[in-house]
């Protein structure tokens, strides 16, 4: 994610500083950048079923070790972020405000590489 965010940041800066105005390429770069900024780690990482099962075992046993304070806080903050997003989103766009998926991120990666090639930049690998 970091390399993708960095690459699109460079492309956006390049297009902005080159007097591209509101070109289609700049608009696309800004759209990609905005999308990548909204992606959370929890959106794209596969669920660790073994870890979840282990946590459930601790919770069932009323073991305080299973109640990870940091994880609970992180989920609470994400819930608040989602609530704020819903409040600031217009009703016609709210149905399309689902969380990003791994496939969405792969599509954005392909768009970054295509934009990179279109601009004639040296090809590189995004991890």
N, C-alpha and C positions, 0 to 999 in steps of 0.2 A: 504494500500500500504506500509506503513511504517513497519508494522510487517512482511510482506512478504519479503521486501528488507532486513530487519534485519535477518530473518531466513536464507535466501539464503546466506547472507554474512557470517554467522556463519558456515554454511555447507561448503562453499568455503574455508574459512580459515582452518577449520578442515581438509579437504581433502588435502589442500596444505601443511600444516604443518606435516601431517602424512606420507609424502613420497609417496603419491599416484601418483606422476608424472603426466603423461597425461592420467589418467584413464578415462573411459567413464563417471563415476560419476562426476569427476572434470570438464570434458568438458561440461556435462549437466548443472552443477551448474553455470559455467561461462556463458553459453548461457542464462540461466534463468536470471541471474544477469544483463546481458547486456540488455535483453528485458525489464526488470522492470525499468532500468535506463532511457529507452526511453519513458516510459509512462507518459503522462501529465494528470493533473487533468481534463482538458477539453476533453480528449479522453474517459474517463470512466464515467463521470457524466452525467446523463440524462438531456436533454434540458429542461429548465424551460420555457414552452410556455407562462405562465402567465407573467413572468418577461420580456420576449421578447416583448410581446404585450404592456406592460406598457412602455417599453423603446421606442417602435415605436410611441406610442402616444405622448411622449415628443419630439421626433425628428420631428414628423409631425407639432407640434406646435412651432417649433424653440425655444424650451425651453432649456436653457443651462444646466439645471439639468439632462436632458436625455443624455448628452454627457459626459459619465464617462471617464475621462482622464486616469485613471489607467487601465481600461478595454481596451481602445484603444491602450495603450502602450504594454499591455500584448499580444494582438493580433498581433501587429506589430513585437514584438520580436519572437513570434511563427512563423510568416511568414518568418522572416530572418533565423530562425533555420531550417525550412523546405527547404529554398533555399540553405543553406550551405550543408544540408544533400544530396540534389540532386547533388550538384557539386562534393561532395566527394565520391559518390556512383558510382560503375562501371555500365555501361549501361545494362549488363545482369541481374544485381540485382535491377535495378531501378523500374521495374514493381512490384516487391514484397515489396516495401518500403511504403506500405500504413500505415496509423496511426493505432495503436493498438485499439482494441475494448474491451468492458467489457467481452465478451466471451473469448477473448485471455487471459485476466487477470485471469479469472476463470480456464482456462486450465493450466496456469502457477502455480496457487495455487495448483492444483491437482498434478502437477509434483513435486512441493516442498514437499508436503506431502508424495508422493511415494518415493522420494529420502530420505526423513527423515526416513521412515519406513525401507527402504533398508539398511540404515546405522545402524539401531537398536537404534536410538535416542528415547527418551521419546516422546510419542505423545502429541501434543498440538493443540489448535485451532487457526487457522489464521482467523482473522476477515477481 
